[in-house]
Amino acid sequence: MAIIDKLKHLNNEIPKGVKLIAVSKTHSVEKVKEAYDAGQRMFGENRVQELVSKHEQLPKDIEWHLIGHLQTNKVKYITPFVHLIHSVDSIKLLEEINKQGKNHNRQISVLLQIYIAQEESKFGFNEMELDDLLNSNQFKSLTHINFCGLMGMASFTDNKEQVRSEFKTLKSLFNRIKSKHFQEDQHFIEVSMGMSGDFQIGIEEGSTMVRIGSYIFS
Ligand SMILES: *Cc1c(COP(=O)(O)O)cnc(C)c1O
């Protein structure tokens, strides 16, 4: 199937309130252009260098999402233009993003990555770390960060019930955090969960953003 047909299929499948982030990592500028010409405007990359290079080469009305682990020393390259960073996983990183936001006189939108999978992973806050962060004084000093919600990746498994239960965990954590810390906040509304293999489950469990790569581009 051509990229345009896959996007059509996805857009039929995904409810209107759920945003489709086309994950173009490792795929050529030409392929991204093909998806762009089919009407897609939100793209996700997991590496800073590739994100910057594609941003330079492609139309300026694309919303660029960073979905992969971000090193503090690379934050400055994306702060001028990035639309949303999905993968914020430490206080140190938040402080650097805040600092670069100040430098560029820009509020930087982020999601906090939560560790929900069973397998060993280095990235993401657990529930206790998240609570500590949101109750800390540091959190209040992050004036140039726009907190938009949470992101998570389910375990890499064929067990759909396990994936479902991990997504449920993320959604209920979001609901708890929302009512405790962001009740009046118009921005804290996103739960980014679901990829090519599990986006239907993500949507059923309350995802507001799905990040789909291989289904579209491979
Ligand atoms: C690669 C990637 C995706 C997309 O995965 P596919 O299985 O190709 O759809 C989504 N989220 C993150 C964080 C990724 O690294």
Ligand as a Chemical Component Dictionary entry (heavy atoms), coordinates in Angstrom:
data_LIG
# 
_chem_comp.id                   LIG 
_chem_comp.type                 NON-POLYMER 
_chem_comp.pdbx_formal_charge   0 
_chem_comp.three_letter_code    LIG 
# 
loop_
_chem_comp_atom.comp_id 
_chem_comp_atom.atom_id 
_chem_comp_atom.alt_atom_id 
_chem_comp_atom.type_symbol 
_chem_comp_atom.charge 
_chem_comp_atom.model_Cartn_x 
_chem_comp_atom.model_Cartn_y 
_chem_comp_atom.model_Cartn_z 
_chem_comp_atom.pdbx_ordinal 
LIG C1 C1 C 0 9.730  4.128 16.982 1  
LIG C2 C2 C 0 8.816  4.636 18.015 2  
LIG C3 C3 C 0 7.424  4.656 17.798 3  
LIG C4 C4 C 0 6.786  4.091 16.550 4  
LIG O1 O1 O 0 6.872  2.713 16.571 5  
LIG P1 P1 P 0 6.252  1.823 15.378 6  
LIG O2 O2 O 0 6.172  0.480 15.968 7  
LIG O3 O3 O 0 7.224  1.935 14.242 8  
LIG O4 O4 O 0 4.934  2.399 15.043 9  
LIG C5 C5 C 0 6.625  5.200 18.795 10 
LIG N1 N1 N 0 7.152  5.692 19.940 11 
LIG C6 C6 C 0 8.465  5.693 20.181 12 
LIG C7 C7 C 0 8.961  6.252 21.466 13 
LIG C8 C8 C 0 9.345  5.166 19.231 14 
LIG O5 O5 O 0 10.660 5.160 19.484 15 
# 
loop_
_chem_comp_bond.comp_id 
_chem_comp_bond.atom_id_1 
_chem_comp_bond.atom_id_2 
_chem_comp_bond.value_order 
_chem_comp_bond.pdbx_ordinal 
LIG C1 C2 SING 1  
LIG C2 C3 SING 2  
LIG C2 C8 DOUB 3  
LIG C3 C4 SING 4  
LIG C3 C5 DOUB 5  
LIG C4 O1 SING 6  
LIG O1 P1 SING 7  
LIG P1 O2 DOUB 8  
LIG P1 O3 SING 9  
LIG P1 O4 SING 10 
LIG C5 N1 SING 11 
LIG N1 C6 DOUB 12 
LIG C6 C7 SING 13 
LIG C6 C8 SING 14 
LIG C8 O5 SING 15 
# 
